[in-house]
Each structure stands twice: as structure tokens, then as C-alpha cells.
Amino acid sequence: MSIWASDNRNGHVREALTLLLSQGVIDDFRIRPDDEFPFRVQVAAGIVPMTEHQAAHFALGAAAAHFGDLARNTGEA
């Protein structure tokens, strides 16, 4: 069983950015396949152009930062 709807890395990155967008972590994103930096992620500081590799690492870091405290604080003493 997989948590991904897509079967390739580009699709996984798109799904991860969609999750971050739905949770309010990022403001928006665009994908321009023919561009040198196809992933354009809009955050409070502006638009950040990224490669697929950079966007994957960004998504991982943003998810860890956003959801990490929730995962660590389970309410157990």
C-alpha cells in the first residue's frame, strides 16, 4: 500500500506541495515543466524557484517543521 496517488517523483513532489498548501504552510505553488527551475513556491518572503530535487527537500523540511511538534507531543508524560 502506498500513501501516494502518483507513481513518480514529480507527482510525489506535487502531492507534497498540495498538502502544504492545504495546511496553510505555503501560499501557492506553480509548476512550469520547461523551466530550469520548474517548481515555484510562494511563501511569505516571496516566490522561490526550485528544481524538483530542491522542492522535494523543501517539502520534507516544511512538513517536519510544521507537524514535528504535533508528532512529538503525544500527551504522554
N, C-alpha and C positions, 0 to 999 in steps of 0.2 A: 504494500500500500504506500502511496506517495501523497505528500501534502501539496504537491504542485499540480496544477491543471495542465501546464505545458510540459513539453519533453525536451527543451533545450535551454541553454544558459541564458540566452537573450530573453526568452519567455519568463524564466525564473526571476531575472532582474526586474522585468516589467511588473510581475506579480508582487515582488517585494516593495517596489516603489508605490504600487497601488495601495498596499497595506499601510505604508507610512502616510500616504495622502489621506486615506480614510480615517486614520487616527489623529490627524492634525499635526503630525511631526514635520511634514514638508508642506509647502503651499501649493505646489503644482510640479508637473514634470512633462517634458516633451521628448519624443524620440525622433531623430532625423537620421535615418539609416545611411544616407550617403555622405554624412558629415564626418570629419576627422574625430570629433568628439560628439557622438550621436546622442548621448543622454544629457539633457538639460534639466537640472533640478533647481527649482525655485525655493529658496529658503528666505528667512527674514533679511539676511545680508545681501541678497540678490540672486542672480541666476548663475549656477555653477555648471560649466560644461565638463563632461566626463566621458571617458571611454567605458566600454562595457565592464572591464575589469575594475576600474575605479568606482563605478556605480555599484557593483556588487559589494565591494568593501565598504562603501559609504552606507549602503542599506544595512549591512551587518552591524556596523558601529552605531548607527542611529537606532536600530531596534534594541540593541543591548543597552544603550543609554536610556532609552525611553521606557523599556519594560524591565530592565535589570533590577531596579529596586522592588518592583512588584514581585518578581520571581524570588528574590532573596528574603523578603519579609512575608513569611507564610503565616505569621501569627503564633508560631510555636515559641516557647521560651527555652 
